[in-house]
Amino acid sequence: MTIKVGDKLPSGAFTTPGPEGPQKLTTDQLFAGKKVVLFSVPGAFTPTCDARHLPGFIQHAADFKAKGIDTVACMAVNDVFVMKAWAKASAVEDKVLMLADGNAEYSKALGLEMDATGFGMGIRGKRFALVADNGVVKGLFVEGPGEFKVSSAEHVLGQL
């Protein structure tokens, strides 16, 4: 079943690139007591994700903070080392928290996985963004196949 506005986010865990190597981050650590924008991309370094989706959230990181968002996080079904390389190549710094959902477990828990085997990419996460307040979904913006509109940083900012 797909997550919807008003639902509590499911429990889960991610791996994040840390200064001393990969670190586990639970959903409780990410969402409890915080306002979070979580956006998901089908893959690090893929064309739209790399050229438009992640850069928009980097560019508008301060705007999200000004609107009361504690954390902006990017999730992809990639391993933590790819997420670290993508963060470095994109000059993410501390503007966006990079989350590896390596086996698509959290994407599946949200009901927002997609089958990209036709592209040689296996199971991935759909392109979406959500706004959560203390682990409850307040806004959900899921893209249609091949689209990039409602999950953009600019659109999500306009909904806050």
C-alpha positions as CSV (number, residue, x, y, z in Angstrom):
1,M,0.0,0.0,0.0
2,T,1.3,3.4,-0.9
3,I,1.9,6.0,1.9
4,K,-0.5,9.0,1.9
5,V,-0.9,12.3,3.5
6,G,-1.8,11.8,7.2
7,D,0.0,8.5,7.5
8,K,2.8,7.9,10.0
9,L,6.0,7.0,8.1
10,P,7.1,3.4,8.5
11,S,10.1,2.4,10.6
12,G,13.3,1.7,8.7
13,A,16.9,2.5,8.3
14,F,19.3,4.1,5.8
15,T,23.0,4.2,5.4
16,T,24.6,7.6,5.2
17,P,28.2,8.6,4.3
18,G,29.9,9.7,7.4
19,P,33.4,11.2,8.1
20,E,34.5,7.8,9.4
21,G,32.7,5.7,6.9
22,P,29.1,4.4,6.4
23,Q,26.7,5.1,9.3
24,K,23.2,3.7,10.0
25,L,20.5,6.2,10.5
26,T,17.0,5.1,11.6
27,T,13.8,6.7,10.7
28,D,13.3,7.7,14.3
29,Q,16.6,9.6,14.2
30,L,15.7,11.3,11.0
31,F,12.0,12.2,11.6
32,A,11.3,12.2,15.4
33,G,10.5,15.8,16.6
34,K,11.6,17.3,13.3
35,K,10.2,18.8,10.1
36,V,11.8,17.0,7.2
37,V,11.6,17.1,3.4
38,L,12.6,13.8,2.0
39,F,13.0,13.5,-1.8
40,S,13.7,10.4,-3.7
41,V,15.4,10.0,-7.0
42,P,15.6,6.9,-9.2
43,G,19.4,6.9,-9.2
44,A,22.4,9.0,-8.4
45,F,24.2,10.5,-11.4
46,T,21.2,9.7,-13.7
47,P,20.3,12.6,-16.0
48,T,17.3,14.4,-14.4
49,C,18.4,13.5,-10.9
50,D,21.9,14.9,-11.4
51,A,21.2,17.9,-13.5
52,R,17.9,19.1,-11.9
53,H,16.5,17.3,-8.9
54,L,19.4,17.3,-6.4
55,P,20.8,20.7,-7.6
56,G,17.4,22.4,-6.9
57,F,17.4,21.2,-3.3
58,I,21.0,22.2,-2.8
59,Q,20.3,25.7,-4.2
60,H,17.2,26.2,-2.0
61,A,18.5,24.6,1.2
62,A,18.5,27.9,3.0
63,D,14.9,28.6,1.8
64,F,13.7,25.4,3.3
65,K,15.4,26.2,6.6
66,A,13.7,29.6,6.5
67,K,10.4,27.9,6.2
68,G,11.0,25.8,9.3
69,I,12.4,22.6,7.7
70,D,15.0,21.0,10.0
71,T,16.4,18.5,7.4
72,V,16.3,18.1,3.6
73,A,17.2,14.5,2.7
74,C,17.8,12.8,-0.6
75,M,17.1,9.1,-0.9
76,A,18.2,6.8,-3.7
77,V,18.4,3.1,-4.2
78,N,22.2,3.2,-4.5
79,D,24.9,2.1,-2.2
80,V,26.4,4.5,0.4
81,F,29.6,4.8,-1.6
82,V,27.8,6.0,-4.7
83,M,25.8,8.5,-2.5
84,K,29.1,9.8,-1.1
85,A,30.6,10.2,-4.5
86,W,27.5,11.9,-5.8
87,A,27.4,14.3,-2.8
88,K,31.1,15.2,-3.4
89,A,30.6,15.7,-7.1
90,S,27.5,17.9,-6.5
91,A,29.1,19.9,-3.7
92,V,26.3,19.0,-1.3
93,E,28.3,19.8,1.8
94,D,25.8,20.0,4.7
95,K,22.8,21.3,2.7
96,V,21.2,17.9,1.9
97,L,21.5,14.7,3.9
98,M,22.3,11.8,1.5
99,L,20.5,8.5,2.3
100,A,21.3,5.2,0.7
101,D,18.3,2.8,0.4
102,G,20.6,0.2,-1.0
103,N,18.1,-2.7,-1.3
104,A,15.0,-0.5,-1.9
105,E,13.7,-1.6,1.5
106,Y,12.4,1.9,2.5
107,S,11.1,2.6,-1.0
108,K,9.1,-0.6,-0.8
109,A,7.9,0.2,2.8
110,L,6.5,3.5,1.4
111,G,4.9,1.7,-1.5
112,L,6.9,3.9,-3.8
113,E,9.3,1.5,-5.5
114,M,9.4,1.0,-9.3
115,D,10.7,-1.7,-11.6
116,A,13.5,-0.3,-13.7
117,T,14.8,-3.7,-14.9
118,G,14.0,-2.7,-18.5
119,F,16.7,0.0,-18.1
120,G,19.1,-2.4,-16.4
121,M,18.6,-0.7,-13.1
122,G,16.6,-3.3,-11.1
123,I,14.1,-2.1,-8.5
124,R,14.4,1.6,-7.7
125,G,12.5,4.3,-5.9
126,K,10.0,6.4,-7.7
127,R,10.8,10.1,-8.1
128,F,8.9,11.9,-5.2
129,A,9.1,14.3,-2.4
130,L,7.4,14.3,0.9
131,V,7.1,16.7,3.8
132,A,7.0,15.1,7.3
133,D,6.3,16.6,10.7
134,N,7.4,14.4,13.5
135,G,7.2,11.4,11.3
136,V,3.7,12.1,9.9
137,V,3.3,12.9,6.1
138,K,2.0,16.4,5.6
139,G,2.6,16.6,1.9
140,L,3.3,14.0,-0.8
141,F,4.3,14.8,-4.3
142,V,4.8,11.7,-6.5
143,E,5.8,12.1,-10.2
144,G,4.3,10.2,-13.1
145,P,6.6,8.1,-15.2
146,G,9.2,10.3,-16.9
147,E,8.0,13.5,-15.2
148,F,9.8,16.0,-13.1
149,K,7.4,18.7,-11.8
150,V,5.8,18.2,-8.4
151,S,8.8,16.8,-6.6
152,S,11.1,19.7,-7.5
153,A,12.5,21.9,-4.8
154,E,10.6,24.9,-6.2
155,H,7.2,23.1,-6.1
156,V,7.7,21.7,-2.6
157,L,8.8,25.1,-1.3
158,G,5.6,26.6,-2.8
159,Q,3.6,24.1,-0.8
160,L,5.1,25.0,2.6
